[in-house]
Amino acid sequence: MYSYRNCVLRVNLTTGLISREALRMDWAKQFYGGKGLGMKYLYEELAPHTDPLGPANKLILITGPFTGTAVPCSGKLAIVTKSPANGTLLDCSIGGSFAAALKFAGFDAVIIEGKAASPVYLKIQNDQVSLESAAHLWGQGTRATEFRLRDACGAESVVLAIGPAGENQVPFACISSELYRQAGRGGVGSVMGSKNLKAVVVSGTGDVQAANMEGLLETALNALRQDLLTDTNLWAYTDGTPMLVELSQTAGILPTRNFQSGTFDEYESLSSAKVQQLRLSKKGCFSCGLGCGNFLRAAGTELEGPEYETLSAAGSNCGIADLAAVVKFNALCDDLGLDTISTGGVIAFAMELTEKQVYDFGMTFGDIPKYLEAPQLIARRQGIGQELALGVKAMAEKYGGQEYAMHVKGLEMPGYEPRGAWGMGLAYATAPRGACHMSAWPVAEEAYGDREACTVEGKAAFVMELQHYNAIKFSLILCDFWALSFERMAELLSYATGEQINADRLIKAGEAIFNLARLFNIREGYAKQDDTLPRRIFNDCLPGGAVAGQRLPAKDFAQMLDEYYRLRGWDNNGVPTAAKLAELGLA
């Protein structure tokens, strides 16, 4: 098909063998690219119960059919592996220009396997590919690593790198690129660290051929004018994601002090208005039509961010009402290679355990000095950082406080309180990688829109449809901030590939991708009992805000989950039936 380079780069770090193979076009026609196609490769190639931090695990860097084209908001790279945080099928995405550079170099994907005997980086310059020593980079932060590799490989090079957290295999280590971009969740950075892979550097000067370039350009321009550069989407440029601080506070779903509350009295200190006061400029990804990134300076620290997820998970959730401190925390995590959501989550948990006298970690809510010390300690596994680096689930198992442990399937919770948005609770519980806001985002209508938030009615179908939509959207690798229709996606894809594709086909592909992830997790031992939420969500009522007195009763959650399984064509234990798998081409 057009718009693909029809080439996968395979790198075995153990043997040093670098090879090229044709892209599996039969899989591409079913799963397209990005998240879906990467999952298919991992599902077929990875043996069950593979150690996520062992040499047999694979790290897949993969583009999509729109990567490198004029289609707006198609610049992200998908990264797929088995999660070190919890053993689930893990997919992350990272913005910037790495994906386009990889495709311009001639590759749709890179599959990395094995483990190098000593630290290395992978260097890709068009068709010239090599493994180079990274001994001089080991122990360095992501910023220094990127600067040194661009000096060595050329200013046009784009770098993916890990920091000390990845090297030390912290289960919520991330991968960074272009200083301020992160593939954050599930420990993808620790997979690189386990392989002694410090970085991947790419530069490319090729192009991408569309089947009907004139039609693609015209449709992309129409989409830009009609779907993207609209008053509805203007918030992405004017505010970016920090605007969600005010929206979540108003809705009563802003995580506060380890999800003890959904409102934060000092929320205005973290508001979009405060971020704008510090903003120096706007930034966007390759082919971006929105420019949602806020580049700012606070107390001498420069950063693109902080995004809402950091402002909530590492701000209000830790009782921090100082924007400059959150900016500093964000910058530290980026350079050390830590996911700010999980890092904020473990610190908040440690703060509550200390205050509730379950275990004294020496930090309490709002303690800025201890808060800013923690990332370095976690990344290097020093002092209390050795314990915080376990993650919330393992910390609770070791020290107690299970009733305060805010995670799903071992992944710390992002910035939306599910007691005030029941569909979000169902989405967290059923997302393949654990507590994830990217699998489905029902809060847009539940908390920020007109859909009733605290009811079971219609939530199972609503969440399921959103999961299908995001599954295909992130397989085409389109930005989550662009709410384009299935019909628009199909129109663009038809012009790009030369295949006649309609909306129904994409909806079915989204369903197949989600079911494939379910099959992977079942194979790894996950079952119905894992599709659940923290005890606090079921038992404790929110103390204030728009949904004061609200909880998500376990019986109501069970009703939603049973209906969800039924609508999906899964059995009572959450296993896809043979008939459903045959229908989706997964049998």
C-alpha positions in Angstrom: 0.0 0.0 0.0 1.0 3.6 -0.5 2.0 5.8 2.4 4.1 3.0 3.9 7.9 2.5 3.4 7.3 -1.3 3.5 10.4 -1.8 5.7 10.9 -2.9 9.3 14.3 -2.5 10.9 15.1 -5.3 13.3 17.9 -4.9 15.8 19.2 -7.7 18.0 21.3 -6.1 20.8 22.6 -9.4 22.0 24.2 -10.4 18.7 24.6 -7.0 17.2 22.7 -8.2 14.1 20.8 -5.5 12.2 18.4 -6.6 9.5 15.6 -5.3 7.3 12.4 -7.1 6.5 9.2 -6.3 4.6 6.3 -4.8 6.7 3.6 -7.4 7.2 1.1 -5.8 4.8 -1.6 -8.3 5.7 -1.4 -7.1 9.3 -1.2 -3.4 8.1 -4.5 -3.8 6.2 -6.2 -5.0 9.4 -4.4 -2.9 12.1 -3.0 0.0 10.0 0.0 1.1 12.1 0.9 2.7 15.4 -0.8 1.1 18.5 -2.7 -1.6 16.6 0.0 -2.8 14.3 2.7 -2.7 17.1 0.4 -4.7 19.3 0.0 -7.3 16.6 3.7 -7.7 16.1 4.2 -8.0 19.9 1.3 -10.5 20.3 2.7 -12.8 17.6 6.4 -12.5 18.5 6.5 -12.5 22.3 6.2 -15.7 24.2 3.7 -15.8 27.1 5.0 -14.8 30.5 8.2 -13.2 29.1 10.0 -11.1 31.7 9.4 -7.5 30.8 12.9 -6.6 31.8 14.5 -9.7 30.3 16.3 -9.7 26.9 13.4 -11.6 25.3 11.1 -8.7 25.6 10.8 -6.5 22.5 10.6 -2.7 22.2 8.7 -1.6 19.1 9.0 1.9 17.7 6.3 2.3 15.0 4.8 5.0 12.8 1.4 5.2 11.1 0.1 5.6 7.5 -0.1 9.4 7.9 3.3 9.9 9.4 5.4 12.2 7.3 2.5 13.4 5.2 0.5 16.7 5.2 -2.2 15.2 7.3 -2.4 17.5 10.3 -1.7 16.3 13.8 -0.1 13.0 12.7 3.4 13.5 14.1 3.4 11.1 17.0 5.4 7.9 17.4 3.9 4.8 19.0 6.0 2.6 21.3 4.8 -0.9 22.2 6.2 -3.4 24.6 5.3 -5.5 27.6 4.9 -3.3 30.7 7.5 -3.6 33.5 4.9 -1.9 35.8 2.4 -4.7 35.6 3.1 -7.1 32.7 0.2 -5.9 30.5 0.4 -5.0 26.9 1.8 -1.5 27.0 1.5 1.2 24.3 2.7 4.8 24.6 3.0 7.7 22.2 5.4 10.5 22.0 5.1 13.8 20.1 7.7 15.8 18.3 9.4 14.8 15.0 11.0 11.5 15.7 8.3 9.5 13.9 8.6 11.6 10.7 12.4 11.4 10.7 12.2 7.6 11.1 9.8 7.3 8.1 12.0 9.7 6.1 14.9 7.4 6.8 13.0 4.6 5.1 11.4 2.6 8.0 7.9 2.0 9.2 9.0 0.5 12.4 12.0 -0.6 14.5 11.9 -3.8 16.5 14.5 -4.0 19.2 15.3 -7.2 21.0 18.0 -8.8 23.1 20.4 -7.0 25.5 23.7 -5.3 24.7 26.7 -6.4 26.7 27.4 -2.7 27.6 25.6 0.6 27.0 24.9 1.5 23.4 22.8 3.8 21.3 21.2 3.0 18.0 22.1 5.4 15.2 20.0 5.6 12.1 21.0 7.9 9.3 18.8 7.0 6.3 20.0 3.5 5.3 23.1 3.6 7.4 22.4 1.9 10.8 24.8 1.1 13.5 25.2 0.4 17.2 27.5 2.8 19.0 29.0 2.9 22.5 27.0 4.9 25.0 29.4 4.3 27.9 30.1 8.0 28.1 26.4 8.8 28.3 25.4 6.3 31.0 24.3 8.1 34.1 23.5 11.3 32.2 20.1 13.0 32.2 18.1 13.0 29.0 18.9 16.7 28.3 22.7 16.2 28.3 22.3 12.9 26.4 20.3 14.6 23.7 22.7 17.6 23.3 25.7 15.3 23.1 24.2 13.0 20.6 23.0 15.9 18.4 26.6 17.3 18.5 27.9 13.8 17.5 25.3 12.9 14.9 24.2 16.2 13.4 21.9 19.0 14.5 19.1 17.6 12.3 19.1 14.3 14.3 16.1 13.5 16.5 16.8 11.6 19.8 14.9 9.2 22.0 16.7 8.8 25.3 16.4 7.5 28.8 17.7 9.0 32.0 19.0 7.4 35.2 15.5 6.1 36.1 15.4 4.0 32.9 19.0 2.8 33.6 18.0 1.8 37.1 14.8 0.1 35.7 12.3 2.1 37.8 9.0 0.6 36.7 7.6 4.0 35.8 10.6 5.3 33.9 9.8 7.1 30.6 11.5 7.9 27.3 12.2 11.5 26.4 12.7 13.3 23.1 13.4 16.8 22.0 13.9 17.8 25.6 10.3 18.1 26.6 8.4 15.2 25.0 7.8 12.0 26.9 6.4 8.5 26.3 5.4 8.3 29.9 3.4 5.4 31.3 4.0 1.8 32.3 7.8 1.8 32.5 8.7 1.9 28.8 12.0 3.6 29.7 13.0 0.8 32.0 12.7 -1.6 29.0 15.4 0.4 27.2 17.5 0.4 30.4 17.2 -3.3 30.8 18.6 -3.7 27.3 21.5 -1.3 27.9 20.1 0.9 25.2 20.6 4.6 26.2 19.2 6.2 23.1 18.0 5.9 19.5 19.1 8.7 17.1 17.5 9.1 13.7 17.8 11.4 10.7 16.2 10.9 7.3 15.9 12.8 4.0 13.5 10.6 2.1 9.8 11.1 1.5 6.4 9.4 1.8 4.3 8.6 -1.3 0.5 8.9 -1.2 -1.7 7.1 -3.6 -3.6 10.3 -4.5 -1.5 13.2 -3.4 -3.8 15.9 -4.8 -6.8 14.3 -3.1 -4.9 13.9 0.2 -3.7 17.5 0.3 -7.1 18.9 -0.6 -8.8 16.7 2.1 -6.2 17.5 4.6 -6.6 21.3 4.0 -10.4 21.0 4.3 -10.0 19.0 7.5 -7.6 21.7 8.8 -10.2 24.4 8.1 -13.4 22.6 9.0 -12.4 20.2 11.8 -9.3 21.6 13.4 -8.8 25.4 13.3 -12.2 26.0 14.8 -13.5 27.9 17.8 -14.1 24.6 19.5 -10.4 23.7 19.3 -9.1 27.2 20.0 -8.5 26.2 23.7 -5.5 24.1 22.6 -3.7 27.1 21.4 -4.9 29.7 23.9 -4.6 27.6 27.1 -3.5 24.0 26.4 -4.3 21.3 28.8 -3.9 23.5 32.0 -7.4 24.8 31.3 -8.6 21.4 32.7 -7.5 22.4 36.2 -10.4 24.8 36.5 -12.8 22.5 34.7 -12.0 19.6 37.0 -12.2 21.8 40.1 -15.6 23.0 39.1 -16.8 19.4 38.4 -15.4 18.2 41.7 -13.0 15.6 40.1 -9.6 17.3 40.6 -7.4 14.6 42.5 -6.4 16.2 45.8 -4.1 14.7 48.5 -4.0 11.2 47.1 -7.6 11.3 45.9 -9.0 12.0 49.3 -10.9 14.9 47.7 -12.0 16.1 44.3 -11.4 19.8 45.0 -8.3 21.7 45.9 -8.7 25.0 47.8 -5.6 26.4 46.2 -6.4 25.3 42.6 -6.0 28.8 41.2 -2.3 28.7 41.9 -2.1 25.9 39.3 -4.6 27.4 36.9 -4.2 28.1 33.2 -4.1 31.8 33.9 -1.0 31.3 36.2 0.6 29.2 33.4 0.0 31.9 30.8 1.7 34.5 33.0 4.9 32.4 32.8 4.6 31.5 29.1 7.3 32.6 26.7 6.0 30.9 23.5 3.9 28.1 22.0 5.1 24.8 20.6 3.7 22.0 18.5 4.6 18.6 17.1 5.5 17.8 13.4 2.5 18.5 11.2 0.7 20.1 14.1 -2.2 22.4 13.4 -2.9 23.3 17.1 0.3 24.2 19.0 -1.0 23.1 22.4 2.5 23.2 24.1 3.3 26.0 26.5 7.0 26.9 26.7 7.6 28.8 29.9 10.1 29.9 32.5 9.5 29.8 36.3 12.2 30.6 38.9 14.9 30.0 36.4 13.5 26.7 35.1 12.5 26.4 31.4 10.0 23.8 30.4 7.4 22.9 27.8 4.6 22.2 30.1 3.4 21.4 32.7 0.4 19.6 31.2 -2.8 19.0 33.2 -1.8 15.5 34.1 1.3 16.8 35.9 -0.6 19.8 37.5 -3.1 17.3 38.9 -1.1 14.2 39.7 2.0 16.0 40.9 0.3 19.2 42.0 -3.0 19.1 43.8 -2.7 15.4 44.4 0.4 16.1 46.4 -1.0 19.1 48.1 1.4 21.4 46.2 0.0 24.9 45.6 3.2 26.4 44.1 3.4 26.5 40.3 7.1 27.1 40.3 7.6 24.0 42.4 5.5 21.9 40.0 7.5 23.3 37.1 10.7 22.3 38.8 9.4 18.9 39.6 8.3 18.4 36.0 11.7 19.4 34.7 13.5 17.1 37.2 11.3 14.1 36.1 11.8 14.9 32.4 15.6 15.0 32.8 15.7 11.9 35.1 13.3 10.0 32.8 10.3 9.6 35.2 6.6 9.6 34.4 5.2 12.5 36.3 1.8 10.8 36.8 3.2 7.8 38.5 5.9 9.7 40.3 3.2 12.1 41.7 1.1 9.1 42.6 3.7 7.3 44.6 4.7 10.6 46.4 1.1 11.3 47.3 0.7 7.7 48.6 3.8 8.1 50.7 2.5 11.4 52.1 -0.8 9.9 53.1 0.9 6.8 54.7 3.0 9.2 56.7 0.1 11.4 57.8 -2.1 8.3 58.6 0.9 6.9 60.6 0.9 3.7 58.5 4.6 4.2 57.7 6.8 7.2 58.1 8.3 8.2 54.7 9.3 11.6 56.1 7.0 13.6 53.8 3.6 15.1 54.2 1.2 16.9 51.8 2.5 20.3 50.7 6.1 19.6 51.8 7.9 21.2 48.9 11.5 20.5 49.9 10.8 16.7 50.3 8.7 16.7 47.2 11.5 18.2 45.1 14.1 15.8 46.6 12.0 12.7 45.7 12.5 12.4 41.9 16.3 12.2 42.2 16.1 9.6 45.0 13.6 7.5 43.0 15.5 7.7 39.7 18.8 6.6 41.4 17.0 4.3 43.9 18.7 6.0 46.9 17.3 6.4 50.4 13.5 6.4 50.5 13.7 6.5 46.7 14.4 2.8 46.8 11.0 2.2 48.3 9.1 4.8 46.3 10.6 3.3 43.1 8.5 0.1 43.8 5.3 1.9 42.8 2.1 2.2 44.7 0.9 -1.4 44.4 4.1 -2.9 45.7 4.5 -0.2 48.4 1.0 -1.1 49.7 1.9 -4.8 49.7 5.1 -4.1 51.6 4.0 -1.4 54.1 0.2 -1.5 54.2 -2.4 1.1 53.4 -4.2 -0.9 50.7 -7.3 1.2 51.3 -5.3 4.3 50.2 -3.5 2.7 47.2 -4.7 4.5 44.1 -3.9 2.3 41.2 -5.5 0.0 38.7 -3.6 -3.2 37.7 -0.5 -1.7 39.3 -0.6 1.6 37.3 -1.1 4.8 39.2 -4.2 6.9 38.6 -4.2 9.9 36.3 -6.0 13.2 36.9 -9.7 12.4 36.9 -11.6 11.4 40.1 -13.9 8.5 39.0 -16.4 9.0 41.9 -17.6 12.1 40.0 -17.4 10.5 36.6 -18.5 6.8 36.6 -17.8 6.2 33.0 -14.2 7.2 33.7 -14.1 4.6 36.4 -15.2 1.9 34.0 -12.6 3.1 31.5 -9.8 2.9 34.1 -10.9 -0.6 35.1 -11.0 -2.0 31.5 -8.1 -0.1 29.9 -5.5 -2.7 28.8 -2.5 -1.0 30.5 -4.2 -0.2 33.8 -5.4 3.2 35.1 -5.3 5.0 31.7 -7.0 8.2 30.5 -6.0 7.5 26.9 -8.0 4.4 26.2 -11.2 6.4 26.6 -11.9 9.8 28.0 -15.6 9.9 29.0 -15.0 12.9 31.3 -15.2 15.2 28.3 -19.0 14.6 28.4 -19.5 13.4 32.0 -17.6 16.1 33.9 -17.1 18.9 31.3 -20.3 18.3 29.2 -23.9 17.5 29.6 -23.9 13.7 30.1 -25.1 12.6 33.6 -21.9 11.7 35.5 -23.0 9.5 38.4 -25.2 6.9 36.8 -24.7 3.5 35.2 -27.2 4.2 32.5 -25.6 4.0 29.0 -22.0 4.1 30.4 -21.0 0.6 29.2 -21.9 1.3 25.6 -20.4 4.9 25.8 -17.0 3.7 27.1 -16.9 0.8 24.6 -17.5 3.1 21.7 -14.8 5.6 22.9 -12.3 2.7 23.3 -12.9 1.6 19.7 -12.5 5.2 18.5 -9.2 5.8 20.3 -7.9 2.4 19.3 -8.1 3.2 15.6 -7.2 6.8 16.0 -4.0 6.0 17.8 -3.2 3.3 15.3 -3.4 5.9 12.5 -1.5 8.0 15.1 -3.6 11.1 15.1 -3.5 13.5 18.0 -6.0 12.9 20.7 -6.9 16.6 20.7 -8.3 16.3 17.1 -11.9 15.0 17.4 -12.3 14.0 13.8 -15.0 11.6 12.6 -14.5 8.0 11.4 -15.7 9.3 8.0 -12.9 11.9 7.9 -10.3 9.3 8.9 -11.6 6.9 6.2 -11.5 9.6 3.6 -7.9 10.6 4.4 -6.8 7.0 4.6 -8.3 6.1 1.3 -6.4 8.9 -0.5 -3.1 8.0 1.4 -3.1 4.3 0.8 -5.1 3.8 -2.4 -7.4 1.3 -0.5 -11.1 2.0 -0.5 -11.8 2.3 3.2 -15.0 3.3 4.9 -16.0 4.3 8.5 -17.5 0.9 9.3 -14.2 -0.8 8.5 -12.3 1.6 10.8 -14.9 1.0 13.6 -14.4 -2.7 13.3 -10.6 -2.3 13.2 -10.8 -0.3 16.5 -12.8 -3.1 18.1 -10.3 -5.7 16.9 -7.4 -3.8 18.2 -9.0 -3.5 21.7 -9.8 -7.2 21.7 -6.3 -8.1 20.7 -5.0 -6.2 23.7 -7.5 -8.1 25.9 -6.2 -11.5 24.5 -2.6 -10.5 25.3 -3.5 -9.6 28.9 -5.6 -12.8 29.4 -2.6 -14.8 28.1 -0.5 -13.1 30.8 -2.9 -14.2 33.5 -5.2 -11.2 33.9 -8.9 -11.9 34.6 -12.2 -10.3 35.7 -11.0 -9.7 39.2 -8.4 -7.3 37.8 -11.0 -5.1 36.1 -11.6 -3.2 39.3 -10.9 0.1 41.1 -9.2 1.2 44.3 -11.2 0.6 47.5 -11.5 4.3 48.2 -13.6 4.8 45.0 -16.1 2.2 46.2 -16.2 3.0 49.9 -15.4 6.7 50.6 -17.7 9.6 49.7 -16.2 12.7 48.2 -16.1 15.3 51.0 -16.9 18.4 48.9 -17.4 20.1 45.6 -20.0 19.6 42.9 -20.3 15.9 43.7 -20.0 16.0 47.4 -21.2 12.8 49.1 -20.7 10.8 46.0 -18.9 7.4 45.7 -19.1 4.7 43.1 -20.8 1.8 44.9 -19.3 -1.6 44.1 -22.8 -3.0 43.1 -23.2 -0.2 40.5 -19.7 -0.7 39.2 -20.4 -4.5 38.9 -23.6 -3.7 36.9 -21.6 -1.5 34.5 -18.9 -4.1 34.1 -21.3 -7.0 33.4 -23.2 -4.9 30.8 -19.8 -3.9 29.3 -18.8 -7.6 28.9 -22.1 -8.5 27.4 -22.0 -5.6 24.8 -18.5 -6.6 23.9 -19.4 -10.2 23.2 -17.2 -11.5 26.1 -18.3 -14.2 28.5 -19.1 -13.5 32.2 -15.4 -13.7 33.0 -14.4 -11.1 30.5 -13.0 -13.5 27.9 -13.8 -12.8 24.3 -16.0 -15.5 22.8 -15.0 -17.6 19.9 -17.8 -16.0 17.9 -16.5 -12.5 18.6 -13.0 -13.4 17.7 -14.1 -14.9 14.4 -16.2 -11.8 13.7 -13.1 -9.6 14.2 -10.6 -11.8 12.3 -8.8 -12.7 15.5 -9.6 -16.4 15.6 
